[in-house]
Each structure stands twice: as C-alpha cells, then as structure tokens.
Amino acid sequence: MIEGWSTLAPLLGHIHTHLDGDLRLATLARRAGLTPFQLHRLFVAGLHETPKAAVTRLRLARCAFRMAIEDASLLTIALDAGFKNPETFTRAFQRHYGRTPTAYRRWLAAQRGTWRNERLSDPVRATPGFALSTSKLVSLKAMHLACVRHVGPYEAVPQAIFDELEAWANARRQPGPFIWMGIGHDAPGAVPHEQLRFDAAIVVPGPFQAQGRVQHRFLPGGDVSLTTHAGSFDTLPQAYEALLPQVLAMRGVQLVGLPAMEFYHGTPVNTALAINRTDIALPVRRLAAGG
C-alpha cells in the first residue's frame, strides 16, 4: 500500500474539487493534520511530485480544457482555476505547455480547422451510427483503479491493454464482476494526438503496489454529467462532439474539465463489437442559485 494513502486520498479529492481555493502547502497540511514537512514528504513518496507541483499541474489542465471548449477570457479562466494574477498564469502555462496562453489558443483554433477539414472529407465519419441519452447530473464515489496506460490517439487504443488488465485481475483473484472504465486525460485538439493519455481501468478495492504496466490510480469522487452512448467505440469521438453542447446547456452546473470517464457495460470489454453501451461522465460543478 502507498505510504500515507489514507491521508493522501481525501486530500487529493479536496484539491480536485477546490482548485480555485487556498491550496497552499500550509493550508493543505492543516487540513490533513500534518506539518508542512510531513505532507511534502508524503506527496513525494506516494505521488512522486510535490504538493505545489500537483496543484499547479491540475490548475493548468483545467485552464487548457476550458480554453478548448469555451470563449471565456484568459483572465477569467486563470482566476477561476486559482491563479492570482495573469502574469503567474502565463509563466506557468508557458513552462508546462511550451506556449503562452494566447499562442496556445491560436494553435487550438488552427487544430480545430484542420480537424474539421479532415472530417468533411471522410464519408465514414460523417455517418454517426450512434445514439445518445440526455445528460443528467450524478455524484460519483471516489474509486481506486488498476490501470494500463496508452499514449497516442484515442481511436488507436488497442484491445490488448484491456486483455492485459483482465489477465492481471484474474491472476490476483480480484472480486467480480469487474467495473470497466476508460479515462481520457487530455482534450483532442488541445494536445497533439501522439501525446494523448488514456487509461484502461477496472475498479479495485484499494491501493496496491504497481506490477509491471498495471498501475494504481485514485479517482476522486464528485459531480459529473452522465450520458449514455450506444454504438461502436469508433463513434465515440463524434459522440463527444454531440454531447458537449447538451452538457454545456445543463441548468445549474458548469463543465469544469477533465478527465473524461467512460464506463463500459461489456464484460469483458470488446472493442470490435458494433454496439456497446458506454456511460460517459464529465466533471461538472454545481452553481449557486441564480449562477
């Protein structure tokens, strides 16, 4: 078990859901009932990054996601993610993404134009072949996951990583039936396709030491929009394009970022099937009355 996980897990959940709040080391340490030194040591030992690095990374990921889906000003996006001023945001963003926020937004626009042109010339993609439910607000529990990572285009996720994960779970006699998931950590168009990160995952009872390519990850609970997709996995990119407007139109909530979580109802997962039921969950934030 990861050292100090009973302390780290709820704290990570708090960080994910309060990125616009006070997440300084001293504040987090008080919340955890530790000294700043103790908390810093726990983060580095268990997560291989400092609390400050983790908070900054998550804040930047939220900003990049909002820049991909919203027309809000860069100042609004930065302040909503917890950055105190535009200068700090710009410096941190350029270090992490290699572009200033303004240049990143121009790059996004160019990526969208290229992607739209490719889609218009592709008659197969132009035929949806899927169905979507209405989106509803639900609250997910926090979960421990066993994951195998794929880096590259989401459309190229291989069946083999699901098979590898199933073999690992069977060898460990993990209790079933398995809850299968896919987790997309990056927004296509915001991140180059060859750098997109996807985790094939199953829910497990608790943390464990990594074994080969099978890693433990903690998924904080929280509010999400949940939309059911019926169709082949090949139609998921078009499904996301169709469901984003209906999630953005939901009353009383605001779409806040990634990861995009997919719950697969096939057991085992079979990427070749023509019809699959996939529940797509996107993190949202409840707005105050009148917000």
C-alpha positions as CSV (number, residue, x, y, z in Angstrom):
1,M,0.0,0.0,0.0
2,I,1.2,3.5,-0.8
3,E,2.6,5.2,2.3
4,G,0.0,7.6,3.9
5,W,-2.7,6.8,1.4
6,S,-5.5,7.2,3.9
7,T,-4.3,10.8,4.3
8,L,-3.5,11.5,0.6
9,A,-6.7,10.1,-0.9
10,P,-9.2,12.5,0.7
11,L,-6.8,15.4,0.3
12,L,-6.5,14.7,-3.4
13,G,-10.2,14.7,-3.7
14,H,-10.3,18.1,-2.0
15,I,-7.7,19.5,-4.3
16,H,-9.5,18.3,-7.5
17,T,-12.8,19.9,-6.3
18,H,-11.3,23.2,-4.9
19,L,-8.7,24.3,-7.5
20,D,-9.9,27.9,-7.2
21,G,-9.4,27.8,-3.4
22,D,-6.5,28.2,-1.0
23,L,-4.3,25.2,-1.7
24,R,-1.0,26.4,-0.3
25,L,1.2,23.8,1.5
26,A,0.5,25.1,4.9
27,T,-3.3,25.2,4.3
28,L,-3.3,21.6,3.0
29,A,-1.1,20.4,5.9
30,R,-3.6,21.9,8.4
31,R,-6.4,20.1,6.7
32,A,-4.6,16.8,6.8
33,G,-3.5,17.3,10.4
34,L,0.2,17.2,9.5
35,T,3.2,19.6,9.4
36,P,4.1,21.1,6.0
37,F,7.2,19.0,6.0
38,Q,5.3,15.7,6.7
39,L,2.8,16.4,4.0
40,H,5.5,17.3,1.5
41,R,7.3,14.1,2.2
42,L,4.1,12.0,1.8
43,F,3.4,13.6,-1.6
44,V,6.8,13.0,-2.9
45,A,7.0,9.4,-1.6
46,G,3.5,8.4,-2.7
47,L,2.9,10.5,-5.9
48,H,6.4,11.4,-7.0
49,E,5.6,15.1,-7.1
50,T,5.4,18.0,-4.6
51,P,2.0,19.3,-3.4
52,K,2.8,22.6,-5.2
53,A,3.6,20.8,-8.5
54,A,0.4,18.7,-8.3
55,V,-1.8,21.7,-7.7
56,T,-0.2,23.7,-10.5
57,R,-0.4,20.8,-12.9
58,L,-4.2,20.3,-12.2
59,R,-4.9,24.0,-12.4
60,L,-3.1,24.2,-15.8
61,A,-5.0,21.2,-17.1
62,R,-8.3,22.8,-16.1
63,C,-7.3,26.0,-17.9
64,A,-6.2,24.2,-21.1
65,F,-9.5,22.3,-21.1
66,R,-11.6,25.4,-20.7
67,M,-9.7,27.1,-23.4
68,A,-10.6,24.2,-25.7
69,I,-14.3,24.4,-25.1
70,E,-15.1,28.0,-24.0
71,D,-14.8,31.5,-25.3
72,A,-14.2,32.9,-21.8
73,S,-11.4,35.4,-21.4
74,L,-8.0,34.1,-20.4
75,L,-8.2,36.2,-17.2
76,T,-11.5,34.6,-16.2
77,I,-10.1,31.1,-16.9
78,A,-7.0,31.8,-14.9
79,L,-8.8,33.3,-11.9
80,D,-11.4,30.5,-11.8
81,A,-8.6,27.9,-11.7
82,G,-6.9,29.6,-8.7
83,F,-4.2,31.7,-10.3
84,K,-3.9,35.0,-8.5
85,N,-2.8,37.1,-11.5
86,P,-2.3,36.8,-15.3
87,E,1.5,37.0,-15.1
88,T,1.8,34.0,-12.8
89,F,-0.6,32.1,-15.0
90,T,1.2,33.0,-18.2
91,R,4.6,32.0,-16.9
92,A,3.3,28.6,-15.5
93,F,1.4,27.8,-18.7
94,Q,4.3,28.5,-21.0
95,R,6.6,26.3,-18.9
96,H,4.1,23.5,-18.9
97,Y,2.8,23.7,-22.5
98,G,5.6,25.4,-24.3
99,R,3.3,28.2,-25.5
100,T,1.8,31.3,-23.9
101,P,-1.9,31.1,-23.3
102,T,-2.6,33.4,-26.2
103,A,-0.4,31.4,-28.6
104,Y,-2.0,28.2,-27.3
105,R,-5.4,29.5,-28.1
106,R,-4.3,30.4,-31.7
107,W,-2.9,26.9,-32.0
108,L,-6.2,25.4,-30.8
109,A,-8.1,27.3,-33.5
110,A,-5.7,26.0,-36.2
111,Q,-6.1,22.5,-34.9
112,R,-9.9,22.7,-35.0
113,G,-9.8,24.0,-38.6
114,T,-7.6,21.1,-39.7
115,W,-9.7,18.5,-37.8
116,R,-13.0,19.9,-39.4
117,N,-11.5,19.7,-42.9
118,E,-10.5,16.1,-42.3
119,R,-13.9,15.2,-41.1
120,L,-15.7,16.8,-44.0
121,S,-13.6,14.7,-46.5
122,D,-14.3,11.5,-44.6
123,P,-17.7,9.9,-45.6
124,V,-17.5,7.2,-42.9
125,R,-17.1,9.7,-40.1
126,A,-19.9,11.8,-41.5
127,T,-22.4,8.9,-40.7
128,P,-22.8,9.0,-36.9
129,G,-24.3,5.5,-36.3
130,F,-24.8,6.0,-32.6
131,A,-27.4,7.2,-30.1
132,L,-27.1,9.4,-27.0
133,S,-29.3,9.7,-24.0
134,T,-30.0,13.1,-22.3
135,S,-27.3,14.1,-19.9
136,K,-28.0,14.0,-16.2
137,L,-26.2,15.2,-13.0
138,V,-24.9,12.4,-10.8
139,S,-22.4,12.2,-8.0
140,L,-19.6,9.6,-8.3
141,K,-18.0,7.9,-5.4
142,A,-14.2,8.0,-5.0
143,M,-12.6,4.9,-6.6
144,H,-9.3,3.1,-6.6
145,L,-8.4,1.8,-10.1
146,A,-6.0,-0.6,-11.7
147,C,-4.9,0.9,-15.0
148,V,-2.8,0.2,-18.1
149,R,-1.9,3.4,-20.0
150,H,-2.0,4.0,-23.7
151,V,-0.3,7.1,-25.1
152,G,-1.4,8.1,-28.6
153,P,-4.6,8.7,-30.5
154,Y,-7.7,7.7,-28.6
155,E,-9.0,5.9,-31.7
156,A,-5.9,3.7,-31.6
157,V,-6.4,2.3,-28.1
158,P,-5.7,-1.5,-28.6
159,Q,-7.9,-4.4,-27.4
160,A,-4.6,-5.8,-25.9
161,I,-4.5,-3.4,-22.9
162,F,-8.0,-4.5,-21.8
163,D,-7.0,-8.1,-22.2
164,E,-3.8,-7.5,-20.2
165,L,-5.7,-5.8,-17.4
166,E,-8.2,-8.7,-17.3
167,A,-5.4,-11.3,-17.1
168,W,-3.8,-9.3,-14.2
169,A,-7.1,-9.1,-12.3
170,N,-7.9,-12.8,-12.8
171,A,-4.4,-13.8,-11.6
172,R,-4.9,-11.7,-8.5
173,R,-8.4,-13.2,-7.9
174,Q,-9.9,-9.7,-7.9
175,P,-13.6,-9.9,-6.9
176,G,-16.0,-9.5,-9.7
177,P,-18.0,-8.6,-11.7
178,F,-15.5,-6.1,-12.9
179,I,-16.4,-2.4,-13.4
180,W,-14.6,-1.5,-16.6
181,M,-13.5,2.1,-17.3
182,G,-11.6,4.2,-19.8
183,I,-10.1,7.5,-18.7
184,G,-9.1,10.2,-21.2
185,H,-6.8,12.7,-19.5
186,D,-6.3,15.1,-22.4
187,A,-8.6,17.0,-24.9
188,P,-8.0,16.2,-28.5
189,G,-7.1,19.3,-30.3
190,A,-5.7,20.8,-27.1
191,V,-2.9,18.2,-27.0
192,P,-1.2,16.6,-30.0
193,H,-2.7,13.2,-30.9
194,E,0.5,11.4,-30.3
195,Q,0.6,12.7,-26.7
196,L,-2.9,11.9,-25.7
197,R,-3.1,9.8,-22.5
198,F,-5.7,7.1,-21.9
199,D,-6.0,4.6,-19.1
200,A,-7.9,1.3,-19.5
201,A,-9.1,0.6,-15.9
202,I,-11.0,-1.6,-13.6
203,V,-12.3,-0.6,-10.1
204,V,-10.4,-2.4,-7.3
205,P,-11.0,-2.4,-3.5
206,G,-7.9,-0.3,-2.6
207,P,-4.4,0.8,-3.4
208,F,-1.6,-1.6,-4.4
209,Q,2.0,-1.6,-5.5
210,A,2.4,-1.3,-9.3
211,Q,3.1,-4.6,-11.1
212,G,4.6,-4.2,-14.5
213,R,2.4,-1.9,-16.6
214,V,-0.5,-2.2,-14.2
215,Q,-0.6,0.9,-12.1
216,H,-2.7,2.1,-9.2
217,R,-4.7,5.4,-9.6
218,F,-7.1,7.2,-7.4
219,L,-10.1,8.8,-8.9
220,P,-11.7,11.4,-6.6
221,G,-15.5,11.4,-6.4
222,G,-17.6,14.3,-7.4
223,D,-20.4,15.7,-9.5
224,V,-20.4,14.6,-13.2
225,S,-22.7,14.8,-16.2
226,L,-23.6,11.3,-17.2
227,T,-24.6,10.5,-20.8
228,T,-25.2,7.0,-22.2
229,H,-23.8,6.3,-25.7
230,A,-25.0,3.3,-27.7
231,G,-22.8,2.4,-30.7
232,S,-19.4,1.1,-31.6
233,F,-16.3,2.5,-29.9
234,D,-15.3,4.0,-33.3
235,T,-18.2,6.5,-32.9
236,L,-17.1,7.9,-29.5
237,P,-15.2,10.9,-31.0
238,Q,-18.4,12.0,-32.8
239,A,-20.4,11.3,-29.6
240,Y,-18.2,13.7,-27.6
241,E,-18.7,16.4,-30.2
242,A,-22.5,15.9,-30.0
243,L,-22.8,15.6,-26.2
244,L,-20.7,18.6,-25.2
245,P,-23.3,21.2,-26.3
246,Q,-26.0,19.4,-24.3
247,V,-23.8,19.2,-21.2
248,L,-22.9,22.9,-21.6
249,A,-26.7,23.6,-21.7
250,M,-27.5,21.8,-18.5
251,R,-29.1,24.0,-15.9
252,G,-27.3,24.6,-12.6
253,V,-23.9,23.2,-13.5
254,Q,-20.7,24.2,-15.2
255,L,-18.4,21.9,-17.1
256,V,-15.1,22.2,-15.4
257,G,-12.5,19.9,-17.1
258,L,-11.0,16.5,-17.4
259,P,-10.7,13.6,-17.1
260,A,-13.4,12.2,-19.3
261,M,-14.5,8.9,-17.8
262,E,-16.1,6.1,-19.7
263,F,-17.9,3.2,-18.0
264,Y,-18.2,0.1,-20.3
265,H,-21.0,-2.3,-19.8
266,G,-19.5,-5.1,-21.8
267,T,-17.8,-7.9,-19.8
268,P,-15.1,-8.3,-20.9
269,V,-14.5,-5.2,-23.0
270,N,-14.6,-6.0,-26.7
271,T,-13.5,-3.1,-28.9
272,A,-14.7,-4.9,-32.1
273,L,-18.4,-5.0,-31.2
274,A,-20.7,-3.0,-33.4
275,I,-22.9,-1.9,-30.5
276,N,-21.6,-1.1,-27.0
277,R,-23.3,0.7,-24.1
278,T,-20.9,3.3,-22.7
279,D,-21.7,5.8,-19.9
280,I,-19.7,9.0,-20.4
281,A,-19.0,11.0,-17.3
282,L,-17.6,14.6,-17.4
283,P,-16.7,16.5,-14.3
284,V,-19.1,19.5,-13.5
285,R,-19.5,22.0,-10.8
286,R,-22.9,22.9,-9.2
287,L,-23.6,26.6,-9.5
288,A,-25.1,28.6,-6.7
289,A,-28.8,29.5,-7.1
290,G,-29.0,32.2,-9.7
291,G,-25.5,31.4,-11.0
